Amino acid sequence: MSRDTTHRWPVMAILAGVTLTFSACGTSPGDHPGSAVAGPASNTRTSPAAASPEHLAPTTAGSAAGLRVGGVPFPMPPAGTCHAGTLNGQPLPDPHCTPGARNPAVTQDTIASTICRAGWTATVRPPVTVTDAIKAASARAYSIPPGTGGELDHDIPLELGGYPGTAGDVANLWFETGPIPNPKDQIENTLNHATCAGLIPLVVAQGAIARQWVTAVQDAGLALAGDRVCLRVDPTRCTRR
């Protein structure tokens, strides 16, 4: 996520009675615990079994070909044309307005020097002089009233190789309402840890969170076990989350 506020509020867990602890998005890998479970979706975001082609290849969460590459012009949609969905009471971006985009500089071959290196996200995060204007425009596109709490979020987070965004390419940016930090932050961190530990490929993590962030941990083939995240098919392969 793109941080553009300095305030933090306590965050309540949302997912099937599981208590979560959340972290700031886009932070260096490996700071905080958390979890998520699936639930019925509503509104615009598609379910994992029916992801739209422009958002994710329908056959696998790990298809890089199904993820938009950042740097291609994608202007901010007009005011009032975007409609956030919800899942387990959490906001989901409209896939037509915020399809997500990956950073072409971050690949499986470069993760050691990019998303798995402490502090790397700070080197690619857009300045507030850019994000403040995008946040305001996104709020108008999503019909979010002035004064509503939230932040400008990267749909595919920087710590998973999401495209930072520019004024001319906002495909990976949207106004996420709610407290800061929020539940999506911990899911981003968990997927980053699993990717950097070699449990899952980068494209699997990117595809899962781009498709539907609330269920991304499970969709990526992972399971939570205390302070660890493990492969569901091989519970002996774990890393801290």
KEFINU-771243 format. One record per residue (C-alpha): residue number from 1; chain; z, x, y. Coordinates in nm, 2 decimals, padded with zeros to 4 digits. Example, Ala and Ser with C-alpha at 12.3 -4.5 7.8 and 13.67 -1.06 7.14 Angstrom:
<kolvexs>
> seq / mol / z / x / y
> 1 / A / 00.78 / 01.23 / -00.45
> 2 / A / 00.71 / 01.37 / -00.11
</kolvexs>
This chain:
<kolvexs>
> seq / mol / z / x / y
> 1 / A / 00.00 / 00.00 / 00.00
> 2 / A / -00.04 / 00.11 / 00.36
> 3 / A / 00.29 / 00.12 / 00.53
> 4 / A / 00.28 / 00.02 / 00.90
> 5 / A / 00.64 / -00.09 / 00.95
> 6 / A / 00.96 / 00.10 / 00.96
> 7 / A / 01.19 / -00.18 / 00.84
> 8 / A / 01.30 / -00.24 / 00.48
> 9 / A / 01.46 / -00.55 / 00.33
> 10 / A / 01.62 / -00.61 / -00.01
> 11 / A / 01.37 / -00.74 / -00.26
> 12 / A / 01.46 / -01.00 / -00.53
> 13 / A / 01.31 / -00.98 / -00.87
> 14 / A / 01.04 / -01.24 / -00.95
> 15 / A / 00.93 / -01.21 / -01.31
> 16 / A / 01.08 / -01.42 / -01.59
> 17 / A / 01.44 / -01.35 / -01.52
> 18 / A / 01.40 / -00.97 / -01.52
> 19 / A / 01.58 / -00.79 / -01.24
> 20 / A / 01.36 / -00.53 / -01.07
> 21 / A / 01.42 / -00.25 / -00.83
> 22 / A / 01.14 / -00.18 / -00.59
> 23 / A / 01.00 / 00.12 / -00.41
> 24 / A / 00.78 / 00.19 / -00.11
> 25 / A / 00.42 / 00.17 / -00.19
> 26 / A / 00.20 / 00.48 / -00.16
> 27 / A / 00.51 / 00.71 / -00.21
> 28 / A / 00.50 / 01.02 / -00.42
> 29 / A / 00.49 / 00.94 / -00.80
> 30 / A / 00.81 / 00.88 / -00.99
> 31 / A / 01.09 / 00.75 / -00.77
> 32 / A / 01.19 / 00.40 / -00.88
> 33 / A / 01.23 / 00.16 / -01.18
> 34 / A / 01.09 / -00.19 / -01.22
> 35 / A / 00.90 / -00.44 / -01.44
> 36 / A / 00.68 / -00.75 / -01.46
> 37 / A / 00.59 / -01.02 / -01.71
> 38 / A / 00.30 / -01.27 / -01.72
> 39 / A / 00.31 / -01.62 / -01.60
> 40 / A / 00.07 / -01.90 / -01.51
> 41 / A / -00.16 / -01.82 / -01.22
> 42 / A / -00.28 / -02.05 / -00.94
> 43 / A / -00.53 / -02.04 / -00.66
> 44 / A / -00.80 / -01.78 / -00.62
> 45 / A / -00.71 / -01.48 / -00.83
> 46 / A / -00.87 / -01.49 / -01.18
> 47 / A / -00.67 / -01.45 / -01.50
> 48 / A / -00.72 / -01.13 / -01.71
> 49 / A / -00.95 / -01.31 / -01.95
> 50 / A / -01.18 / -01.43 / -01.67
> 51 / A / -01.20 / -01.15 / -01.42
> 52 / A / -01.50 / -01.18 / -01.19
> 53 / A / -01.79 / -00.93 / -01.25
> 54 / A / -01.77 / -00.78 / -00.90
> 55 / A / -01.40 / -00.72 / -00.94
> 56 / A / -01.38 / -00.58 / -01.29
> 57 / A / -01.62 / -00.55 / -01.59
> 58 / A / -01.54 / -00.85 / -01.81
> 59 / A / -01.52 / -00.66 / -02.13
> 60 / A / -01.25 / -00.40 / -02.05
> 61 / A / -00.99 / -00.32 / -01.79
> 62 / A / -01.10 / 00.04 / -01.81
> 63 / A / -01.46 / 00.01 / -01.69
> 64 / A / -01.51 / 00.22 / -01.38
> 65 / A / -01.85 / 00.06 / -01.34
> 66 / A / -01.68 / -00.27 / -01.27
> 67 / A / -01.49 / -00.14 / -00.97
> 68 / A / -01.63 / -00.12 / -00.63
> 69 / A / -01.66 / 00.23 / -00.49
> 70 / A / -01.52 / 00.27 / -00.14
> 71 / A / -01.73 / 00.39 / 00.15
> 72 / A / -01.99 / 00.11 / 00.13
> 73 / A / -01.98 / -00.12 / 00.43
> 74 / A / -01.76 / -00.43 / 00.37
> 75 / A / -01.66 / -00.59 / 00.70
> 76 / A / -01.36 / -00.80 / 00.76
> 77 / A / -01.43 / -01.17 / 00.67
> 78 / A / -01.42 / -01.43 / 00.95
> 79 / A / -01.10 / -01.59 / 01.05
> 80 / A / -00.97 / -01.86 / 00.81
> 81 / A / -01.21 / -01.78 / 00.53
> 82 / A / -00.97 / -01.60 / 00.29
> 83 / A / -00.72 / -01.78 / 00.07
> 84 / A / -00.44 / -01.60 / -00.10
> 85 / A / -00.35 / -01.70 / -00.45
> 86 / A / -00.01 / -01.69 / -00.62
> 87 / A / 00.14 / -01.59 / -00.96
> 88 / A / 00.51 / -01.62 / -01.03
> 89 / A / 00.56 / -01.69 / -00.66
> 90 / A / 00.39 / -01.37 / -00.55
> 91 / A / 00.09 / -01.35 / -00.33
> 92 / A / -00.25 / -01.24 / -00.47
> 93 / A / -00.55 / -01.13 / -00.26
> 94 / A / -00.86 / -01.34 / -00.25
> 95 / A / -01.11 / -01.15 / -00.46
> 96 / A / -01.40 / -01.26 / -00.25
> 97 / A / -01.23 / -01.11 / 00.06
> 98 / A / -01.04 / -00.83 / -00.10
> 99 / A / -01.23 / -00.72 / -00.42
> 100 / A / -01.06 / -00.38 / -00.42
> 101 / A / -01.23 / -00.04 / -00.41
> 102 / A / -01.17 / 00.30 / -00.57
> 103 / A / -01.18 / 00.64 / -00.40
> 104 / A / -01.47 / 00.83 / -00.55
> 105 / A / -01.28 / 01.15 / -00.50
> 106 / A / -01.02 / 01.05 / -00.75
> 107 / A / -01.13 / 01.06 / -01.11
> 108 / A / -00.97 / 01.14 / -01.44
> 109 / A / -01.07 / 01.50 / -01.39
> 110 / A / -00.90 / 01.52 / -01.05
> 111 / A / -00.58 / 01.33 / -01.10
> 112 / A / -00.37 / 01.65 / -01.13
> 113 / A / -00.47 / 01.76 / -00.78
> 114 / A / -00.47 / 01.41 / -00.63
> 115 / A / -00.26 / 01.11 / -00.74
> 116 / A / -00.03 / 01.32 / -00.96
> 117 / A / 00.05 / 01.57 / -00.69
> 118 / A / 00.36 / 01.48 / -00.48
> 119 / A / 00.27 / 01.40 / -00.13
> 120 / A / -00.10 / 01.36 / -00.18
> 121 / A / -00.12 / 01.00 / -00.07
> 122 / A / 00.00 / 01.10 / 00.28
> 123 / A / -00.31 / 01.32 / 00.31
> 124 / A / -00.54 / 01.02 / 00.27
> 125 / A / -00.35 / 00.74 / 00.42
> 126 / A / -00.52 / 00.59 / 00.73
> 127 / A / -00.34 / 00.63 / 01.06
> 128 / A / -00.16 / 00.33 / 01.22
> 129 / A / -00.42 / 00.34 / 01.50
> 130 / A / -00.66 / 00.22 / 01.23
> 131 / A / -00.44 / 00.01 / 01.01
> 132 / A / -00.28 / -00.20 / 01.29
> 133 / A / -00.61 / -00.34 / 01.39
> 134 / A / -00.71 / -00.41 / 01.03
> 135 / A / -00.38 / -00.58 / 00.96
> 136 / A / -00.42 / -00.81 / 01.26
> 137 / A / -00.78 / -00.90 / 01.16
> 138 / A / -00.67 / -00.95 / 00.80
> 139 / A / -00.40 / -01.19 / 00.91
> 140 / A / -00.66 / -01.39 / 01.09
> 141 / A / -00.89 / -01.39 / 00.79
> 142 / A / -00.61 / -01.51 / 00.57
> 143 / A / -00.48 / -01.76 / 00.83
> 144 / A / -00.14 / -01.59 / 00.84
> 145 / A / 00.06 / -01.71 / 01.15
> 146 / A / 00.17 / -01.45 / 01.40
> 147 / A / 00.51 / -01.30 / 01.33
> 148 / A / 00.49 / -01.35 / 00.95
> 149 / A / 00.65 / -01.06 / 00.76
> 150 / A / 00.44 / -00.84 / 00.55
> 151 / A / 00.23 / -00.53 / 00.54
> 152 / A / -00.13 / -00.41 / 00.51
> 153 / A / -00.17 / -00.35 / 00.14
> 154 / A / -00.42 / -00.15 / -00.07
> 155 / A / -00.53 / -00.37 / -00.35
> 156 / A / -00.59 / -00.07 / -00.57
> 157 / A / -00.31 / 00.15 / -00.43
> 158 / A / -00.36 / 00.50 / -00.30
> 159 / A / -00.14 / 00.64 / -00.58
> 160 / A / -00.39 / 00.50 / -00.83
> 161 / A / -00.69 / 00.63 / -00.65
> 162 / A / -00.76 / 00.33 / -00.43
> 163 / A / -00.99 / 00.37 / -00.14
> 164 / A / -00.80 / 00.43 / 00.19
> 165 / A / -01.02 / 00.20 / 00.39
> 166 / A / -01.18 / 00.21 / 00.73
> 167 / A / -01.26 / -00.04 / 01.00
> 168 / A / -01.61 / -00.08 / 00.84
> 169 / A / -01.49 / -00.10 / 00.48
> 170 / A / -01.19 / -00.32 / 00.43
> 171 / A / -01.27 / -00.42 / 00.07
> 172 / A / -00.94 / -00.26 / -00.05
> 173 / A / -00.72 / -00.39 / 00.23
> 174 / A / -00.54 / -00.72 / 00.29
> 175 / A / -00.23 / -00.86 / 00.46
> 176 / A / 00.03 / -00.90 / 00.19
> 177 / A / 00.31 / -01.13 / 00.30
> 178 / A / 00.67 / -01.09 / 00.20
> 179 / A / 00.95 / -00.84 / 00.22
> 180 / A / 00.91 / -00.47 / 00.23
> 181 / A / 00.94 / -00.30 / -00.02
> 182 / A / 00.81 / -00.56 / -00.26
> 183 / A / 00.74 / -00.62 / -00.63
> 184 / A / 00.39 / -00.48 / -00.63
> 185 / A / 00.53 / -00.14 / -00.52
> 186 / A / 00.71 / -00.08 / -00.84
> 187 / A / 00.42 / -00.19 / -01.06
> 188 / A / 00.20 / 00.06 / -00.87
> 189 / A / 00.46 / 00.34 / -00.94
> 190 / A / 00.49 / 00.25 / -01.31
> 191 / A / 00.11 / 00.26 / -01.36
> 192 / A / 00.10 / 00.59 / -01.17
> 193 / A / 00.36 / 00.74 / -01.40
> 194 / A / 00.18 / 00.62 / -01.71
> 195 / A / -00.15 / 00.76 / -01.59
> 196 / A / -00.01 / 01.09 / -01.49
> 197 / A / 00.18 / 01.12 / -01.82
> 198 / A / -00.15 / 01.06 / -02.01
> 199 / A / -00.04 / 00.73 / -02.16
> 200 / A / -00.34 / 00.55 / -02.02
> 201 / A / -00.67 / 00.65 / -01.85
> 202 / A / -00.70 / 00.62 / -01.47
> 203 / A / -00.97 / 00.35 / -01.50
> 204 / A / -00.75 / 00.13 / -01.71
> 205 / A / -00.47 / 00.14 / -01.45
> 206 / A / -00.71 / 00.08 / -01.17
> 207 / A / -00.88 / -00.21 / -01.35
> 208 / A / -00.56 / -00.38 / -01.45
> 209 / A / -00.41 / -00.38 / -01.10
> 210 / A / -00.74 / -00.47 / -00.93
> 211 / A / -00.77 / -00.77 / -01.16
> 212 / A / -00.42 / -00.91 / -01.12
> 213 / A / -00.13 / -00.69 / -01.01
> 214 / A / 00.15 / -00.91 / -01.13
> 215 / A / 00.05 / -00.87 / -01.50
> 216 / A / -00.10 / -00.52 / -01.46
> 217 / A / 00.16 / -00.33 / -01.67
> 218 / A / 00.10 / -00.56 / -01.97
> 219 / A / -00.27 / -00.58 / -01.91
> 220 / A / -00.29 / -00.20 / -01.92
> 221 / A / -00.14 / -00.20 / -02.27
> 222 / A / 00.21 / -00.09 / -02.17
> 223 / A / 00.56 / -00.22 / -02.23
> 224 / A / 00.88 / -00.15 / -02.04
> 225 / A / 01.19 / -00.02 / -02.22
> 226 / A / 01.49 / 00.04 / -02.00
> 227 / A / 01.40 / 00.31 / -01.76
> 228 / A / 01.08 / 00.40 / -01.95
> 229 / A / 00.73 / 00.27 / -01.99
> 230 / A / 00.57 / 00.30 / -02.33
> 231 / A / 00.24 / 00.23 / -02.50
> 232 / A / 00.26 / -00.10 / -02.68
> 233 / A / 00.05 / 00.03 / -02.97
> 234 / A / 00.27 / 00.34 / -03.01
> 235 / A / 00.63 / 00.28 / -02.87
> 236 / A / 00.72 / 00.64 / -02.93
> 237 / A / 00.49 / 00.75 / -02.65
> 238 / A / 00.68 / 00.69 / -02.33
> 239 / A / 00.75 / 00.83 / -01.98
> 240 / A / 01.00 / 00.74 / -01.71
> 241 / A / 00.90 / 00.47 / -01.47
</kolvexs>
